[in-house]
Amino acid sequence: MLDKKITVMMPAYNEERDLPVLLDRIKHALEGWANYRILIVDDGSRDKTAQIVCDASVQMPVELIQHPRNMGLGAAMRTGLKAAAQSSDIVITLDADNSQDPELMKSMVERLEEGFDVVIASRFQPGAQEVGVPPFRVFLSHLSSAGIRTIVGYPGVRDYTCGFRAYRGETLRNLIDTFGDDNFIRENGFSCMFELLLNLRSIRARISEVPLVLRYDLKEGASKMRILRTMWRYVITLGRGLLPISWRVTSRHE
């Protein structure tokens, strides 16, 4: 797979405690089989996140994009995916909190090679686990996933919100061309990952999943999700995602 250009893109906000370990894990997972670079979008961090990336760039192919202020996960995803899609055959996104195992990336890329456009590391496939996640969070995620699956029914998708995904570069470029630079992700919060899938469904992207072992016990930093606000934004995103594409790309950005 050395002929494929792979970009691993991670949005990061105050991840100085988790990022050094994660970068080493990514390097170990990819070296020897992947032609890769790592792209970090620092979303206005107030800690040493940017400095850690700069220091790591001496030893590995890692690049930094900085937002002047904290703009939210969706804004960081929008910045990072646009930059990564321009020159990549494959774009892999994952969280910067060290809760997702980079060793899974190889099997995700292999699944893309089978003809899928997007591969999701899923918490809801046989063999998946959620280690160290508070029981209430597990209950909410399973409840919301079941509700979304019932309403949306995207073939091949069970996990609509996990950020650990592999995309074909051409699929992302098609998505951005269809919706526009600003509208392919409009949500600035955690609901952006759900929005991305709704928009990918509109362009008929083929999706598969691999089981994920989510390791919150390895995560050093605190969670940044505001649960009630995020649930409400899921409702807004779902309503907008059911509209025709022409309405979504011309309506006002919120």
TORKOL-4160 file (C-alpha; in steps of 0.2 Angstrom, whole numbers, padded with zeros to 4 digits, m for minus):
254
<pt num="1" X="0000" Y="0000" Z="0000"/>
<pt num="2" X="0015" Y="0011" Z="m0001"/>
<pt num="3" X="0008" Y="0018" Z="m0018"/>
<pt num="4" X="m0006" Y="0026" Z="m0008"/>
<pt num="5" X="m0004" Y="0043" Z="0000"/>
<pt num="6" X="m0012" Y="0041" Z="0017"/>
<pt num="7" X="m0016" Y="0057" Z="0028"/>
<pt num="8" X="m0020" Y="0053" Z="0046"/>
<pt num="9" X="m0030" Y="0069" Z="0052"/>
<pt num="10" X="m0034" Y="0073" Z="0070"/>
<pt num="11" X="m0043" Y="0088" Z="0077"/>
<pt num="12" X="m0035" Y="0092" Z="0094"/>
<pt num="13" X="m0040" Y="0104" Z="0108"/>
<pt num="14" X="m0029" Y="0104" Z="0124"/>
<pt num="15" X="m0022" Y="0086" Z="0121"/>
<pt num="16" X="m0005" Y="0089" Z="0128"/>
<pt num="17" X="m0007" Y="0074" Z="0140"/>
<pt num="18" X="m0013" Y="0061" Z="0127"/>
<pt num="19" X="m0005" Y="0067" Z="0111"/>
<pt num="20" X="0013" Y="0061" Z="0113"/>
<pt num="21" X="0008" Y="0043" Z="0117"/>
<pt num="22" X="m0004" Y="0043" Z="0103"/>
<pt num="23" X="0008" Y="0050" Z="0090"/>
<pt num="24" X="0021" Y="0036" Z="0095"/>
<pt num="25" X="0007" Y="0023" Z="0093"/>
<pt num="26" X="0002" Y="0030" Z="0076"/>
<pt num="27" X="0020" Y="0029" Z="0070"/>
<pt num="28" X="0022" Y="0011" Z="0076"/>
<pt num="29" X="0005" Y="0006" Z="0068"/>
<pt num="30" X="0009" Y="0013" Z="0050"/>
<pt num="31" X="0028" Y="0012" Z="0048"/>
<pt num="32" X="0033" Y="m0002" Z="0035"/>
<pt num="33" X="0017" Y="m0003" Z="0025"/>
<pt num="34" X="0010" Y="0015" Z="0023"/>
<pt num="35" X="0015" Y="0031" Z="0014"/>
<pt num="36" X="0008" Y="0042" Z="0027"/>
<pt num="37" X="0008" Y="0059" Z="0035"/>
<pt num="38" X="m0001" Y="0065" Z="0051"/>
<pt num="39" X="m0010" Y="0082" Z="0050"/>
<pt num="40" X="m0015" Y="0089" Z="0067"/>
<pt num="41" X="m0028" Y="0104" Z="0068"/>
<pt num="42" X="m0025" Y="0113" Z="0084"/>
<pt num="43" X="m0042" Y="0121" Z="0088"/>
<pt num="44" X="m0035" Y="0135" Z="0098"/>
<pt num="45" X="m0028" Y="0125" Z="0112"/>
<pt num="46" X="m0021" Y="0134" Z="0128"/>
<pt num="47" X="m0009" Y="0121" Z="0133"/>
<pt num="48" X="0007" Y="0113" Z="0124"/>
<pt num="49" X="m0002" Y="0104" Z="0110"/>
<pt num="50" X="0005" Y="0114" Z="0096"/>
<pt num="51" X="0023" Y="0113" Z="0103"/>
<pt num="52" X="0021" Y="0094" Z="0105"/>
<pt num="53" X="0017" Y="0093" Z="0086"/>
<pt num="54" X="0031" Y="0104" Z="0082"/>
<pt num="55" X="0043" Y="0094" Z="0092"/>
<pt num="56" X="0037" Y="0077" Z="0085"/>
<pt num="57" X="0039" Y="0084" Z="0067"/>
<pt num="58" X="0058" Y="0082" Z="0069"/>
<pt num="59" X="0056" Y="0063" Z="0070"/>
<pt num="60" X="0040" Y="0059" Z="0060"/>
<pt num="61" X="0030" Y="0066" Z="0045"/>
<pt num="62" X="0018" Y="0077" Z="0056"/>
<pt num="63" X="0011" Y="0094" Z="0051"/>
<pt num="64" X="0001" Y="0107" Z="0061"/>
<pt num="65" X="m0013" Y="0119" Z="0056"/>
<pt num="66" X="m0018" Y="0131" Z="0070"/>
<pt num="67" X="m0035" Y="0139" Z="0073"/>
<pt num="68" X="m0032" Y="0156" Z="0082"/>
<pt num="69" X="m0046" Y="0152" Z="0094"/>
<pt num="70" X="m0057" Y="0137" Z="0099"/>
<pt num="71" X="m0070" Y="0135" Z="0085"/>
<pt num="72" X="m0077" Y="0118" Z="0089"/>
<pt num="73" X="m0074" Y="0100" Z="0083"/>
<pt num="74" X="m0084" Y="0103" Z="0067"/>
<pt num="75" X="m0074" Y="0118" Z="0062"/>
<pt num="76" X="m0058" Y="0108" Z="0065"/>
<pt num="77" X="m0064" Y="0093" Z="0055"/>
<pt num="78" X="m0069" Y="0105" Z="0041"/>
<pt num="79" X="m0052" Y="0113" Z="0041"/>
<pt num="80" X="m0043" Y="0096" Z="0042"/>
<pt num="81" X="m0053" Y="0087" Z="0029"/>
<pt num="82" X="m0052" Y="0100" Z="0016"/>
<pt num="83" X="m0033" Y="0101" Z="0018"/>
<pt num="84" X="m0031" Y="0082" Z="0019"/>
<pt num="85" X="m0042" Y="0078" Z="0004"/>
<pt num="86" X="m0033" Y="0089" Z="m0008"/>
<pt num="87" X="m0018" Y="0077" Z="m0011"/>
<pt num="88" X="m0022" Y="0061" Z="m0002"/>
<pt num="89" X="m0029" Y="0044" Z="m0008"/>
<pt num="90" X="m0035" Y="0039" Z="0009"/>
<pt num="91" X="m0039" Y="0050" Z="0024"/>
<pt num="92" X="m0040" Y="0043" Z="0041"/>
<pt num="93" X="m0048" Y="0053" Z="0055"/>
<pt num="94" X="m0047" Y="0048" Z="0074"/>
<pt num="95" X="m0048" Y="0057" Z="0091"/>
<pt num="96" X="m0033" Y="0064" Z="0098"/>
<pt num="97" X="m0037" Y="0058" Z="0116"/>
<pt num="98" X="m0028" Y="0041" Z="0114"/>
<pt num="99" X="m0044" Y="0031" Z="0116"/>
<pt num="100" X="m0044" Y="0023" Z="0099"/>
<pt num="101" X="m0031" Y="0010" Z="0093"/>
<pt num="102" X="m0021" Y="0015" Z="0078"/>
<pt num="103" X="m0017" Y="m0003" Z="0074"/>
<pt num="104" X="m0035" Y="m0004" Z="0067"/>
<pt num="105" X="m0030" Y="0007" Z="0053"/>
<pt num="106" X="m0023" Y="m0006" Z="0042"/>
<pt num="107" X="m0038" Y="m0017" Z="0042"/>
<pt num="108" X="m0049" Y="m0001" Z="0039"/>
<pt num="109" X="m0038" Y="0003" Z="0023"/>
<pt num="110" X="m0039" Y="m0015" Z="0018"/>
<pt num="111" X="m0058" Y="m0014" Z="0019"/>
<pt num="112" X="m0057" Y="0002" Z="0007"/>
<pt num="113" X="m0047" Y="m0008" Z="m0005"/>
<pt num="114" X="m0062" Y="m0020" Z="m0006"/>
<pt num="115" X="m0072" Y="m0006" Z="m0014"/>
<pt num="116" X="m0080" Y="0004" Z="0000"/>
<pt num="117" X="m0079" Y="0022" Z="0001"/>
<pt num="118" X="m0079" Y="0024" Z="0020"/>
<pt num="119" X="m0075" Y="0013" Z="0034"/>
<pt num="120" X="m0080" Y="0016" Z="0052"/>
<pt num="121" X="m0072" Y="0009" Z="0068"/>
<pt num="122" X="m0089" Y="0005" Z="0076"/>
<pt num="123" X="m0094" Y="0002" Z="0094"/>
<pt num="124" X="m0109" Y="m0008" Z="0089"/>
<pt num="125" X="m0101" Y="m0022" Z="0079"/>
<pt num="126" X="m0098" Y="m0040" Z="0086"/>
<pt num="127" X="m0082" Y="m0040" Z="0095"/>
<pt num="128" X="m0082" Y="m0021" Z="0099"/>
<pt num="129" X="m0080" Y="m0015" Z="0117"/>
<pt num="130" X="m0081" Y="0001" Z="0127"/>
<pt num="131" X="m0068" Y="0000" Z="0141"/>
<pt num="132" X="m0069" Y="0014" Z="0155"/>
<pt num="133" X="m0084" Y="0023" Z="0148"/>
<pt num="134" X="m0096" Y="0028" Z="0161"/>
<pt num="135" X="m0112" Y="0017" Z="0161"/>
<pt num="136" X="m0123" Y="0032" Z="0158"/>
<pt num="137" X="m0113" Y="0037" Z="0143"/>
<pt num="138" X="m0114" Y="0019" Z="0136"/>
<pt num="139" X="m0133" Y="0019" Z="0139"/>
<pt num="140" X="m0135" Y="0035" Z="0130"/>
<pt num="141" X="m0124" Y="0031" Z="0115"/>
<pt num="142" X="m0133" Y="0014" Z="0112"/>
<pt num="143" X="m0150" Y="0022" Z="0114"/>
<pt num="144" X="m0146" Y="0036" Z="0102"/>
<pt num="145" X="m0138" Y="0024" Z="0090"/>
<pt num="146" X="m0153" Y="0013" Z="0089"/>
<pt num="147" X="m0165" Y="0028" Z="0086"/>
<pt num="148" X="m0154" Y="0035" Z="0072"/>
<pt num="149" X="m0153" Y="0018" Z="0064"/>
<pt num="150" X="m0171" Y="0016" Z="0064"/>
<pt num="151" X="m0174" Y="0033" Z="0056"/>
<pt num="152" X="m0159" Y="0035" Z="0044"/>
<pt num="153" X="m0156" Y="0017" Z="0040"/>
<pt num="154" X="m0140" Y="0019" Z="0031"/>
<pt num="155" X="m0134" Y="0002" Z="0024"/>
<pt num="156" X="m0119" Y="m0004" Z="0032"/>
<pt num="157" X="m0119" Y="0009" Z="0046"/>
<pt num="158" X="m0122" Y="0006" Z="0065"/>
<pt num="159" X="m0111" Y="0019" Z="0073"/>
<pt num="160" X="m0116" Y="0036" Z="0067"/>
<pt num="161" X="m0105" Y="0046" Z="0078"/>
<pt num="162" X="m0088" Y="0038" Z="0081"/>
<pt num="163" X="m0074" Y="0049" Z="0074"/>
<pt num="164" X="m0062" Y="0035" Z="0069"/>
<pt num="165" X="m0065" Y="0033" Z="0051"/>
<pt num="166" X="m0056" Y="0030" Z="0034"/>
<pt num="167" X="m0061" Y="0039" Z="0019"/>
<pt num="168" X="m0057" Y="0037" Z="0000"/>
<pt num="169" X="m0049" Y="0054" Z="m0005"/>
<pt num="170" X="m0060" Y="0055" Z="m0020"/>
<pt num="171" X="m0076" Y="0052" Z="m0010"/>
<pt num="172" X="m0071" Y="0067" Z="0001"/>
<pt num="173" X="m0067" Y="0078" Z="m0014"/>
<pt num="174" X="m0084" Y="0073" Z="m0021"/>
<pt num="175" X="m0093" Y="0077" Z="m0005"/>
<pt num="176" X="m0084" Y="0094" Z="m0004"/>
<pt num="177" X="m0088" Y="0098" Z="m0022"/>
<pt num="178" X="m0106" Y="0093" Z="m0020"/>
<pt num="179" X="m0110" Y="0103" Z="m0004"/>
<pt num="180" X="m0096" Y="0117" Z="m0005"/>
<pt num="181" X="m0081" Y="0121" Z="0006"/>
<pt num="182" X="m0092" Y="0128" Z="0021"/>
<pt num="183" X="m0108" Y="0117" Z="0019"/>
<pt num="184" X="m0101" Y="0099" Z="0019"/>
<pt num="185" X="m0099" Y="0101" Z="0038"/>
<pt num="186" X="m0110" Y="0115" Z="0045"/>
<pt num="187" X="m0111" Y="0108" Z="0063"/>
<pt num="188" X="m0097" Y="0115" Z="0074"/>
<pt num="189" X="m0100" Y="0103" Z="0089"/>
<pt num="190" X="m0099" Y="0084" Z="0091"/>
<pt num="191" X="m0114" Y="0082" Z="0080"/>
<pt num="192" X="m0103" Y="0085" Z="0065"/>
<pt num="193" X="m0099" Y="0067" Z="0063"/>
<pt num="194" X="m0117" Y="0062" Z="0061"/>
<pt num="195" X="m0119" Y="0076" Z="0049"/>
<pt num="196" X="m0105" Y="0070" Z="0038"/>
<pt num="197" X="m0113" Y="0053" Z="0037"/>
<pt num="198" X="m0130" Y="0060" Z="0032"/>
<pt num="199" X="m0121" Y="0070" Z="0018"/>
<pt num="200" X="m0111" Y="0055" Z="0013"/>
<pt num="201" X="m0128" Y="0046" Z="0011"/>
<pt num="202" X="m0134" Y="0059" Z="m0001"/>
<pt num="203" X="m0119" Y="0056" Z="m0013"/>
<pt num="204" X="m0122" Y="0037" Z="m0011"/>
<pt num="205" X="m0106" Y="0033" Z="m0003"/>
<pt num="206" X="m0103" Y="0014" Z="0001"/>
<pt num="207" X="m0099" Y="0011" Z="0020"/>
<pt num="208" X="m0093" Y="m0003" Z="0030"/>
<pt num="209" X="m0088" Y="m0005" Z="0048"/>
<pt num="210" X="m0075" Y="m0014" Z="0058"/>
<pt num="211" X="m0077" Y="m0017" Z="0077"/>
<pt num="212" X="m0068" Y="m0005" Z="0089"/>
<pt num="213" X="m0062" Y="m0007" Z="0106"/>
<pt num="214" X="m0064" Y="0010" Z="0114"/>
<pt num="215" X="m0052" Y="0013" Z="0128"/>
<pt num="216" X="m0057" Y="0027" Z="0139"/>
<pt num="217" X="m0046" Y="0020" Z="0152"/>
<pt num="218" X="m0031" Y="0026" Z="0142"/>
<pt num="219" X="m0038" Y="0044" Z="0140"/>
<pt num="220" X="m0029" Y="0056" Z="0152"/>
<pt num="221" X="m0038" Y="0072" Z="0148"/>
<pt num="222" X="m0056" Y="0076" Z="0152"/>
<pt num="223" X="m0071" Y="0074" Z="0140"/>
<pt num="224" X="m0076" Y="0090" Z="0131"/>
<pt num="225" X="m0093" Y="0084" Z="0126"/>
<pt num="226" X="m0109" Y="0093" Z="0133"/>
<pt num="227" X="m0121" Y="0079" Z="0132"/>
<pt num="228" X="m0138" Y="0088" Z="0132"/>
<pt num="229" X="m0132" Y="0101" Z="0120"/>
<pt num="230" X="m0125" Y="0087" Z="0109"/>
<pt num="231" X="m0141" Y="0077" Z="0109"/>
<pt num="232" X="m0151" Y="0093" Z="0104"/>
<pt num="233" X="m0139" Y="0096" Z="0090"/>
<pt num="234" X="m0142" Y="0078" Z="0084"/>
<pt num="235" X="m0160" Y="0082" Z="0082"/>
<pt num="236" X="m0156" Y="0098" Z="0072"/>
<pt num="237" X="m0144" Y="0089" Z="0061"/>
<pt num="238" X="m0156" Y="0075" Z="0058"/>
<pt num="239" X="m0170" Y="0087" Z="0052"/>
<pt num="240" X="m0158" Y="0096" Z="0041"/>
<pt num="241" X="m0151" Y="0080" Z="0034"/>
<pt num="242" X="m0168" Y="0074" Z="0028"/>
<pt num="243" X="m0169" Y="0089" Z="0017"/>
<pt num="244" X="m0165" Y="0089" Z="m0002"/>
<pt num="245" X="m0146" Y="0093" Z="m0006"/>
<pt num="246" X="m0151" Y="0109" Z="m0014"/>
<pt num="247" X="m0159" Y="0116" Z="0002"/>
<pt num="248" X="m0144" Y="0111" Z="0012"/>
<pt num="249" X="m0131" Y="0119" Z="0002"/>
<pt num="250" X="m0140" Y="0136" Z="m0001"/>
<pt num="251" X="m0148" Y="0138" Z="0017"/>
<pt num="252" X="m0139" Y="0150" Z="0029"/>
<pt num="253" X="m0124" Y="0143" Z="0039"/>
<pt num="254" X="m0129" Y="0143" Z="0058"/>
